[in-house]
Amino acid sequence: MTVGTRQYISRNSSTTSQGGADTDLTITKSSDKVQLIDPGGSGNNLDLIMVDASETGVTTSYAEVYIQNEADADEQIQVRDGNNSDNVIGFVDQNMGAWFTWDGTGWLSSSSGLN
């Protein structure tokens, strides 16, 4: 499944290693719905940025993505809305995950896996 489909079960996933630095996760309607993130260090920001395929603007009014923290140590991911001044949406702890929904104007969290 991709982020642009309104279904909650996904078999597609991709793993991103942040490498100990801030990372932008650029989401399009064809991005994998499940993202397995290894922060690679502490104090990591993950900015969710919703764009169209050419990265020039947003073309969809709804998307959802699941972020799983795959850290091998006690590392937290601070998830921010990269479309709106990097406003903090929430924090995902090691071995936890959370759903994030794009409503056409900003990212919202919809999970108990957040701090």
Residue pairs with C-beta under 8 A, 6 or more apart in sequence:
1 7
1 9
1 10
1 11
1 12
1 32
1 33
2 12
2 29
2 30
2 31
2 32
2 33
3 27
3 28
3 29
3 30
3 31
3 32
3 33
3 63
3 64
3 65
3 102
4 28
4 29
4 30
4 60
4 62
4 63
5 33
6 62
6 64
8 64
10 32
10 33
10 34
10 66
12 32
12 33
12 34
13 32
13 33
13 34
13 35
13 36
14 31
14 32
14 34
14 35
14 36
15 35
15 36
15 37
15 38
15 70
16 23
16 25
16 35
16 36
16 37
16 38
17 37
17 38
17 40
18 37
18 38
18 39
18 40
18 41
18 44
18 46
18 77
19 40
19 41
20 39
20 40
20 41
20 42
20 44
21 40
21 41
21 44
22 44
22 45
22 46
22 47
23 44
23 45
23 46
23 47
24 47
24 49
24 82
25 35
25 37
25 46
25 47
25 48
25 49
25 82
26 49
26 51
26 55
27 48
27 49
27 50
27 51
27 63
27 65
27 102
28 50
28 51
28 52
28 53
28 55
29 52
29 53
29 59
29 60
29 63
30 53
31 65
33 64
33 65
33 66
34 65
34 66
34 68
35 65
35 66
35 67
35 68
36 68
36 70
37 46
37 67
37 68
37 69
37 70
37 77
37 92
38 70
38 71
38 72
39 69
39 71
39 75
39 76
39 77
40 75
41 75
42 75
42 76
43 76
43 78
44 75
44 76
44 77
44 78
45 77
45 78
45 79
45 80
45 86
46 67
46 77
46 78
46 79
46 80
47 80
47 81
47 82
47 86
48 65
48 79
48 80
48 81
48 82
48 83
48 89
48 100
48 102
48 107
49 82
49 83
50 58
50 60
50 63
50 83
50 102
50 107
51 57
51 58
52 58
52 59
52 60
53 59
58 83
58 102
58 104
60 102
60 104
61 103
61 104
62 101
62 102
62 103
62 104
63 101
63 102
64 99
64 100
64 101
64 102
64 110
65 99
65 100
65 102
66 97
66 98
66 99
66 100
67 77
67 79
67 92
67 97
67 98
67 100
68 92
68 96
68 97
69 75
69 76
69 77
69 92
69 93
69 94
69 95
69 96
69 97
70 95
71 77
71 94
71 95
73 94
74 94
75 94
76 91
76 92
76 93
76 94
76 115
77 91
77 92
78 88
78 90
78 91
79 88
79 89
79 90
79 91
79 92
79 98
79 100
79 107
79 109
79 114
80 86
80 87
80 88
80 89
81 87
81 88
81 89
81 106
81 107
83 106
83 107
84 105
84 106
84 107
87 106
89 100
89 107
89 108
89 109
89 114
90 98
90 109
90 114
90 115
91 114
91 115
92 98
92 113
92 114
92 115
93 113
93 115
96 113
96 114
97 111
97 113
98 109
98 110
98 111
98 113
98 114
99 109
99 110
99 111
100 107
100 108
100 109
100 110
101 107
101 108
101 109
101 110
